[in-house]
């Protein structure tokens, strides 16, 4: 069958559109919160064996928290913390599991690290920020006095292409904190930057995304400093 130039162009647009729709559908399916169900169940089984104390600081978020879970208790001492990060998550996943991964512990404070994967997966900025606002509202509906600490998105060598977007998201999260006395913003980006404005290159493991021991020391110090201003008085 011979196609005219116009027919060929129309068919090309149709094929491209179908491919984009398929890619979007796959992305949405890949971001189904159900992919973390087993991780959350494991937390719940762990809690049956060793129930965490209420009134601690709940740490949750994506892999920068999840990979730090085992080190967080020592790094943030004397603060009492419950590490509940789940790697690969986005803000929508945290919103979905908020009852089971955070509110159930009745924490005095909740620390959130999301936005890293969100921006890498090209989730719209308005979605990311809107979901955080829903998290804040849901926390304060259930626990009116619980403080929320939100971390900026950290820079990384592997995600330099989305760093401007991540900075905009962080700025919007900071603005939310500035308008709500129960929400606090912790800048974990600046400590990872060199004097020339580029990200340090010796703070990552081989993937140039996740932090190595040096990176975790910097990360932990920034988080502890941000928490101690208020939370230290409750220990």
N, C-alpha and C positions, 0 to 999 in steps of 0.2 A: 504494500500500500504506500503510495506516495503522499507525503504531507506537505501542505503549503507552509511557508515560513511562519505565517500567523498561527496555523494549527500546531506546528511544532513548538512554537513559543508558548502557546496555551497549555499544551500537554506538559511541557517542562515545568511551568508554574504549578500545575496540578500535582505533579509528582513531587516537587519540592515541598509543597504545602502538606501533602500526605506524610512525607518523611519527617517534617517538623512536628506535625501532630503526633506521630508515632513516638518521636524522641521525647516530646513533652509528656505523653502518656507513660512512657517508661520511667521518666524522671519522677513523675507523681507516684507511680507504683513503688519505685525504689525508696521513696520517702514516706511510705506507709509506716506510721508509728508502731504498728504491730511487729515490726522487725526487732523491736527491743523487748518484747514480752518476756522472753526467757531471761534476759538480764534483770528485769524488774522482779520476776519471780525468784531469782537467785538472791536478790537483796532481801526479799521477804522471808525466804528460808533462813538466811543468815540472821535476820532479826529474831526469829523464833528461838534460835540457839543462844544468841547473845543480844538481848534487846538494848538498843542505845538509850541513853538517858534523855529525857525531855529537857527542853530549855537550852540545848546546845546550838551551835552554828552549823547549819546544813550546807554542805558544799555540793553543787551539782552543775552539770553542763557537759560539754563535749570532751574530746580526747585529752585536751590539755589538763583537764581536771581528772578524767578517768585514769590516765597513765600516772597521775600524781597521787591517786587514792591512798596507796600504801605509805607514802612519805608525808602526807599532809598533816597527820596527827603530830608528828615530831616537829615538822617545820613551823607549825602555827602554835605550838605550846608557848605559854600556858593556856591558850584558848581551847575550849572544849569544842571539838568539831566532829561531824558525821560525814565522811566522804561518800558521796553517791553520784559520781560522774558516770556517764555512759557514752563511750566513744562513738563518734560518727553522728551524734545527734545534732539537731537544729532546734531553733526556738519553738517551732511547732510541736516537736516531740516532747520537749519539757512541759509545754502547756498541756499536752495530752495526758502525761503521766504525773502531773503536779501533785495530785492527791496522794498517790502511792509512793512517790520518790521524795516528797518534801513535807507536805502538810501533815501526814500521818505522824511525824516525829514531834509535832508541836514545837518547832524550834523558835528560839528568841530572835534568830536572824537567818536569812537564806542568802547565800552567795551564788550568783548566776554567771556562768561563762558560756554564752552562745553567740552566734554571729560569724564565727570563723568559717564553719562549713556552709552556713547560709549564703554568705557572699560568694564563696567558691562555687556553690551550686547555682548561682545566679537567681536566687530567690529575691523577688522585688523588695527594695528597702522598706516600703510602706508595710509589707507583710511582716517583716522581721520586727520592726518597731511596734506595729499594732499588736502582734502576739505578745511582746514583752509587756505592753500596757495591759493586756488581758491577764497576764500572769500577776502583775501588781494588784489588779483589782480582785482577782481570785484569792490571793494570799490575804489581802486585807479584809475581805468578806469573811474569811474563816478565822483569821488570826489578826485582829485589828492593830495590835501593838508590835507585831513582828517587823523587824527592819529588813530591808532588801538591799543587798550590795550587788551592783552590776559591774562587771569588768569590761574595759574597752577590749576591742578585738586586738590581739597581738599581731605584730608584723611577722612575716616569714619569707625566706628566700623563694620558696616554691609557689607562693601566692602573690607575688609582686604585681601580677596583672590585675588583681582585684583590690589592691591596697587602697586606691582612692575611694572605692565604694565602701570598704571597711571603715575608713576614717569618717566618712559621712554618717554611717550607721552609729559609730561610737559617739560622734558629736550629738546625734539625736538622743541617744541613751543618756548622755550627760545632761542634756537639757531637761529630760524627764526627772532626773535626780534633783536638779536645781529647783524644780517646781514642786517637789514633794519631800517634806521633812523626814519621811520614813524610808526614802530611797537614797542610797549613797553610791557614788560613782568612784571606781578605782581605776586609775590609769596604769595599765600594765604594758603599754606600748612604749612610752618614752624611755623606760629603763633598758629597752632592747635596741635603742637607736644609737648610732655613732655620732660624733660631732658634726660630720658632714651631712647628716640627715638620712643616711642609709642604714639598713638593719645590720646588726652584727651577724657575722657568718660562722662564728665558732660556738654557737649556743644550741645547735640542732644535731639530731642524729642524722643518719645517712639520707633520710628522705627530705631533709631541709624544711621540714614542717614541724615535727614534734621536738620537744626540748630534750637536750642531754643534761647531764648532771649540773654543768655550769649554768645552763639556762634555767633549770629548776630552782637553783639557789637564788637567782635574780627574781624569778617569778614568785617564789615563796616570800622573799623579803618585801616585795612590793605589796603583795596581798596582806601580809601580816601588818605592815605599817598602816594600810588602809583600814583594817579591821580594829586595830588596837585603839585608835582614836576614840571609839565609842565602846567597843565590846570589852576592852580590858577592864573596865570598872565592874563588870558583872562576873568576873572570875574570882 
